[in-house]
Amino acid sequence: MAELGFEVLGVDIDANRIRQLSAGDTPFYEPGLAALLRSNLEAGRLSFTCSIAAAVDHADVHFVCVGTPQRPDSQAADLRHVDAVISGLIAAGLGPRSLVVGKSTVPVGTTARLAARIAAAAPGAELAWNPEFLREGFAVEDTLHPDRLVFGVTSGGRAEAVLRALYSRMIDASTPVIVTDYATAELVKVAANAFLATKISFINAMSEVCDATGGDVVELADALAHDDRIGPLFLRAGIGYGGGCLPKDVRAFQARARELGVGPALSFLGEVDAVNMRARARAVRLAHELLGGDPMNRAVAVLGAAFKPNSDDIRDSPALDVATALRRDGAHVAVYDPAAAANARDRHPNLHIADSVIGAVAGAEIVLVLTEWSEFRTLDPAALRRHVARPVVIDGRGVLDPDAWRGAGWTYRALGRPPRPATVRHHAPRHLAERPLPERPTSERPTSERHLHQGAGLHVVDKAAH
């Protein structure tokens, strides 16, 4: 919002994080974010505080951006942080012309409940729900150039007009705007994540079938991708999805459906989740097989710790799940990641976290590529072979060239792909022609482990800005 020209005050209860942000340091790694933070601090449009009262005094538009993690005692979403922000705004004297805008992913029905609280305590104040659809690794681009804007509002209020003013630059650039009711706005985000998770698990389920039949999931996905009804994206088989959104959102969506009495409608998501978790276990079993059935005291290299590239986020990381499983089975596991090494070291002190690819693979009897960083995609298999004890690689993300690795003397294996060389291909697989990953700026470095449920905080936009 500061980049759009508004004066913004960010609020968080973590004083250390506020000091860090105020000094221009990002608390987690995201391409392009550090430069954006510093430029808007220097321009005077952005500042940070721990005082929610200061926020209420400063602004009349308040973005609620806290996390909704899975509850420790169930699959449901934990709404404590959202409720705490609303309580704080009300206690600080939310004004009658204020607009509260929810960005958090919440179970359907939450917005109506919060709107009733606000209406009772702060007559005249309004609530809108404006879900975000950013992807980690592309968050700056997705925020400044969204593919759509969804406004969940009530009829007859000011919320839609205020949101259109706030997002006028995007709207003028022809970004689609969907104006809808609270429930639909809440459902858009969880439905989108559930659909993506389903597509990922579908191709991973097909890779299980390919393993049982000798088929090749890459060739299968390529053929499917030519059907415009299916399309190429998210059809790369591998060790599955992770992170702080898809896993917990899929589970929370099922939990809410059961509460609403429509649990059977989303029962298929239980198998989506199960397929996803099986993909990790299948990678571990494949590693066992390639180690002759006994990983005890064998040297294993894992390339990747973040759940996806261009992020230092290790929440529900499939790569680390596989690494720790092999460690529990007795292997000596060395892990390398360009951004998430510090977080992995803090969370998994029993793993050896290497400082480089060479440091991880030195003397390894098997190498697993489990996060699709461009650094790993472009490895020279001939040069890497000189550093390993046995040239055996598991491509856990389907991003390596099997012919190049086999040609350099490696045993190449991947989930859903037969041990033999793939069939001759006269074109690049369509499902691999996805949006290229941005290069990691060398000026940006990851810091401590991210906790989005504490760190996103509350963004407030200045009263005079619109």
Residue, then its C-alpha position, 0 to 999 in steps of 0.5 A: m500500500a505504501e508503494l501505491g502512494f499511501e501513508v501506512l503504519g504497520v502494527d505487530i505485537d512483536a517488538n523485535r520485529i518492529r525494530q527490525l522492520s523499522a531498520g529496513d530489515t525483512p524478517f523473512y526472505e522474499p524476492g524484491l521485498a527488502a528493496l520495497l521496504r527500504s524505499n518506502l521507509e526512506a520516502g516516509r510513507l511507511s512506519f511501524t509500531c506496536s501500538i494498535a491505539a496509534a493505528v486507530d488514531h492514524a488511519d481509517v482503513h485497517f487491513v487485518c493480515v494475521g495468520t490462521p494456522q491449523r489448531p493444535d487439537s483439530q484440523a480447524a483453523d485457529l482464529r485467535h489472532v484474527d479475533a485479537v486484532i478485532s478486539g484490539l481495534i474495538a478497544a482502541g476506539l474504532g471510529p464510525r467512519s473506519l473500514v476494517v479489511g480482512k486479508s486472512t484466510v478464514p472459515v466461511g461464516t467468520t466475516a459475518r460474525l466479526a461484522a456483528r461484533i464491530a457493528a455492536a461496538a463501533p456503530g458506523a464502522e464497516l467490515a469487508w473481506n478482501p482475500e489475497f492470492l499471492r504466491e511465496g516467491f512471487a509475492v511482490e509481483d502478485t500484490l502489485h499486479p494481482d490477477r483479480l480483486v475480490f471484495g466481500v461487502t454488504s450492500g449499501g455501505r461505503a466499503e466497495a467505494v473505498l476499496r475501489a479507491l485504494y486499488s484504483r491503480m490496479i483497476d485502471a490497469s484492467t485487473p478484474v474486480i469481483v464484488t460479492d457477499y462475505a461468504t463467497a469472498e471467504l470461499v474463493k481463497v479456500a476453494a482456490n487452494a483446494f483446487l490447486a492441491t487437488k490438481i497437484s495430488f492428481i498427478n502424484a496419484m497418477s505417478e503412483v499408478c505409473d510406478a505400478t505399471g511401468g508408465d512414465v508420468v512425465e509423458l502422461a502429464d505432457a499428453l494431458a496438458h495439451d487438453d485445454r480443459i486441463g492445462p499444463l500448470f501444476l502437473r509436475a509430479g514429485i514429493g507434493y505440496g507444503g508450506g503454510c497455506l495449502p496443507k492447513d487450508v485443505r484441512a480447515f476447509q474439510a473441518r468447516a464443511r463438517e461443522l456446516g453439515v456438508g462434510p461429504a461434499l469435501s470428503f475427497l479432500g481427505e484423499v488429496d491430503a493423503v496422496n500428498m503425504r504418501a508422495r513424501a513416504r514414496a521418496v523415502r522408500l525409493a531412497h531405501e531401494l537405491l541404498g540396497g534396502d538399508p540406509m543405516n550409516r549411509a551418506v545422503a545429500v538432500l538439496g532443498a529445505a524450503f517448501k518451495p524455491n525463492s523462499d526461506d519458509i520451511r513450514d510443512s516442508p516436504a523436503l525436510d520431511v524426507a530428510t528427517a525420515l532418512r535421518r530417523d532411519g539411520a542415514h547421515v543426512a546433509v542438507y543444503d538450501p540457498a535461503a532456508a539453511a538457517n531456519a532448517r538448522d534452528r528447527h532440525p539441529n540433528l541434521h547437518i546443514a551444509d553451506s554449499v551444494i558441494g558441501a552437502v554432496a561430498g561423499a554422498e551415496i545418494v543425492l535427492v533434489l527436493t526443492e526446485w531452486s534454479e541453482f539445482r536445476t542447472l547443476d552440471p552432473a559431470a562436475l558433481r559426480r566427482h564429489v560423490a561416492r556413488p552417482v545416484v540421484i532422485d529427482g523429487r521435483g521432476v526438474l532435472d534432465p534425465d538424459a543429461w544425468r544418465g549421460a554423465g554416468w548417474t543412476y537417475r530415478a524419479l517418482g512415477r518414472p521407469p528406471r529405463p530411459a524415457t521415450v524419445r521426445h521431440h519437444a519440451p513437455r508442455h507442463l514443464a513450460e511454467r512461469p520462470l522463477p525469479e533469480r534471487p538478488t544477491s543483496e538480499r539474505p534470509t534471516s530468522e525463521r518466519h512466523l507469519h501468524q505473528g509477523a504479517g500484523l496489521h496494515v493501516v492506511d492513512k485517513a488522508a490518502h484517499 
